[in-house]
Structure formats: structure tokens, C-alpha cells
Amino acid sequence: MKHRAIKDLNQLSDNDFYSEIYQGLDAIYENCIELNRSYGFLFEAKHFRASRVLEPVLKEEAAKYLILIDALRCPRKNKIEFSRQLEKFNDHLAKGLYAELCNWKTDTYGRLREYIDGNLDDLYLDGPNGVDFIFRNRIISDREEAFYVDYAKGDDSYFWLSPKRYEVSNELFLSSRSALSVVRMVIALHKIGITRMENLILFSNFWRDFVFDENTHYQILKEANSNFIQILDSNGVLKDSKASDDDFSLIINDMPFPLYKEEMKVKKVDLNDLKEKQRNWYPDYY
């Protein structure tokens, strides 16, 4: 058996590709629903450490749904972009970025690319003055620190990091749980029947013709989302839909730009360069 064979989808004809994606989206959705139910039980029972462990798994699984959705939106003629999109399915950073996409509101696609690029560095500076401390990539560290005890080194000392800190206060979880918008997006897409074969093909054909660049405004994307909903409606496939007005509104207003053009790979940053920036920093009033 060959695991992590997602890139092999690139070898399929369109019809076979649609068939595989149809099955994959259904499997991911079922897993998301079960994980979300367990996450809710743990949270309500105040098992905060366990719910915090499950949260990134749930968000990444939901992100895989959107990654496959973008594979459907990617024109097959661009082999490089299509193959790169499939690779994101098993990449923790890419899945973490996708999980946050539904929370990011930008005026243009170019601004969204800037946000993504700003979250790729493996190390970065932050703190009260913007340069006080050196941190690991936020998405990767948030994920791993929820799972494991780790021995870490700061600028001048060593210390232990433990997931136990997530039991100290549930305020973190109140904000965290409300941020699972990627799960809500997956549920909304499923409710409109996106995984039905005829809808899936309509979706792919519609979005493969969508032309956009860095100057494409969010309003254009919103109109495209709305136009696709109208196509489904005109084809009579929404008559038996379980989607609510809130679901349609979520898809129209929050369905993100296609991101098959983005590589989403970790960028190595020289630690010495960051330390040099710290040494050379002065307050603005100097």
C-alpha cells in the first residue's frame, strides 16, 4: 500500500479525477463532523487540554476539504500549479494557512498573498517593539505546542513548554472555538450539495474559467460566488438542499479566493539576520 498518494490524482483523466474527489470530499466531511462532535463534547466538559489537542486536527481536516476544492478550481492545463495544489493536502503549514483563510478579509487578492507570505517564515521577530523576541513560525508552533511538552531556548534562558497551560483559563478556548470558521465553511458547502457529482463538475467548470490577478477585488470574488450559487439554482439542484440562508451567505461572502497559485512552503530565515535587526533597532523617537 502506498500512503500519501494524493499527487497521483494528477495522472487521472478529468472524469476519473472528479470521481475520486467526489469520494474524498465525502470522506473528509464525515470525519470533520465526527471530530467536531468530539471536540464539542470535550470543550463543554471542560477538558480543555484534550480539546486543544483535537482542535488543530479538526481544522487541518477541514482545510483538506478546501484544498481539494481548490484542486477542482485549478485549470488542469497548468501541470505545475495543479501538482503543487495537491501537495498541500499533506503539508501542515499549508493546511494551517487554509484553516485561517475564512477569517482573513482582504480587499484584493494581492493583499491576501501578502498575508500568506507573512506567515511562511520559519522564524520571525515580534514583541512590544516588534523586534524583542524571536519566534518559530506561528502556525507550526501553535500546532505542535498543543500536542507536546518541549524544552525550549529563549534569548537568555531555557524553559519547558507544556500543553498544561491550556487548562489555566478557558478564555483562550472561547475565542479559539469561535474561530472554527473553516469547519462552518465545509458544512455549508456540503449542505448545498457540492459533493454531488453533477454539482462538482459544474463547480469545476465555472471556476476554471475564473480569471484573477493581484488587483482582483474581493467584490469580484463575492460576485463569482453568488453567480455560482445562481447556476446551481438554475439547474434545479438546490430544490432539495438543506442549506440555510446563513449557509448561502457564508459561501457568498466568505468563500476565499482560489489559492492554487500559491506555493505555501516554509521559508528559511537566517537567525543571525534577525539578531542583527534586534541589535540595530532604535525607537522612532531617536
C-alpha positions, -999 to +999 in steps of 0.1 A: +000+000+000+012+035-009+002+061+016+002+099+008-005+092-028-025+123-034-002+136-062-012+105-082-046+123-089-026+143-114-024+112-136-061+108-139-085+120-167-110+146-157-138+121-153-117+098-130-104+128-111-140+140-104-149+105-092-120+104-068-126+139-055-163+131-050-153+102-027-126+122-010-147+152-001-174+129+013-149+110+035-133+143+047-167+157+056-178+127+076-145+128+095-149+165+102-184+160+116-172+133+139-141+153+150-162+184+155-187+165+177-159+151+198-143+185+200-175+200+213-180+173+239-145+178+253-149+216+253-183+215+271-169+190+296-141+215+303-114+190+291-095+220+277-062+203+271-078+175+252-100+198+231-069+219+223-051+188+211-081+179+188-086+214+175-057+216+150-065+181+138-101+192+132-090+224+114-065+207+093-090+180+082-115+208+072-086+225+054-081+194+033-116+198+020-108+234+008-075+222-006-094+197-028-120+224-037-091+245-050-078+215-069-112+215-086-108+252-093-073+249-108-071+246-146-057+212-154-036+226-183-012+242-157+005+210-145+028+227-121+001+246-102-021+216-102+005+193-088+016+219-062-020+222-051-023+185-045+009+186-024-007+209+001-030+181+012-003+166+034+016+198+044+009+211+079+018+247+071-005+248+040-033+232+059-029+256+088-030+286+063-061+272+047-077+268+081-073+305+087-084+317+053-120+321+062-111+345+089-090+368+067-108+396+049-087+415+024-097+440-003-077+423-031-061+390-040-027+407-038-033+417-002-043+381+006-010+369-010+009+394+013-008+379+044+001+344+033+037+354+025+039+370+060+031+336+076+057+315+058+089+324+076+103+297+099+114+324+123+102+359+129+106+389+152+078+401+175+071+417+209+061+451+223+086+468+199+082+443+171+118+430+175+120+420+211+118+382+207+125+356+180+097+331+175+091+300+154+066+300+126+033+307+144+011+282+126+036+253+131+044+262+167+007+266+177+000+232+163+030+214+180+027+231+213-009+219+217+004+183+215+038+180+231+059+190+261+091+207+247+123+220+261+129+255+245+156+281+245+149+318+247+174+346+242+190+341+277+175+310+292+160+276+288+125+266+298+098+239+294+067+244+273+037+223+283+002+219+269-009+222+306-011+259+302-043+255+282-060+243+313-053+275+332-081+296+316-109+288+292-109+323+277-084+310+251-108+283+241-138+306+239-120+327+213-105+296+197-137+277+193-155+307+178-127+308+152-135+274+136-149+292+105-132+267+082-154+239+096-185+260+091-175+266+055-171+229+049-205+222+064-221+250+043-205+237+011-217+202+019-252+214+025-255+230-009-246+196-023-211+204-036-201+167-034-229+156-057-212+146-090-232+170-112-226+199-089-189+191-085-185+192-123-205+225-126-183+240-098-150+229-115-161+242-150-172+275-136-141+282-115-115+270-141-126+300-162-124+325-134-095+349-142-079+368-114-047+386-105-032+406-077-056+436-084-088+415-084-110+430-057-129+410-031-162+422-046-154+404-079-149+372-059-181+377-040-200+382-073-184+350-086-195+331-055-230+344-060-231+336-097-222+300-090-250+297-064-273+310-091-260+284-116-269+257-091-303+272-086-310+275-123-301+238-128-326+229-102-301+212-078-309+234-048-346+223-045-337+196-020-308+215-004-305+215+033-286+248+032-300+278+052-298+314+042-269+317+066-251+289+047-256+307+013-245+340+029-213+323+043-203+309+009-210+341-010-193+364+015-165+342+029-156+316+004-119+325-002-100+332-034-086+301-052-051+296-039-036+271-064-011+298-075+004+299-040+033+276-030+028+278+008+062+264+016+082+273+047+108+300+040+141+296+059+152+328+077+188+333+089+188+335+127+218+359+126+199+383+104+171+385+129+196+391+157+213+418+137+179+435+133+174+433+170+208+449+177+202+477+151+167+486+163+161+520+178+128+537+189+113+560+163+118+590+186+156+586+185 
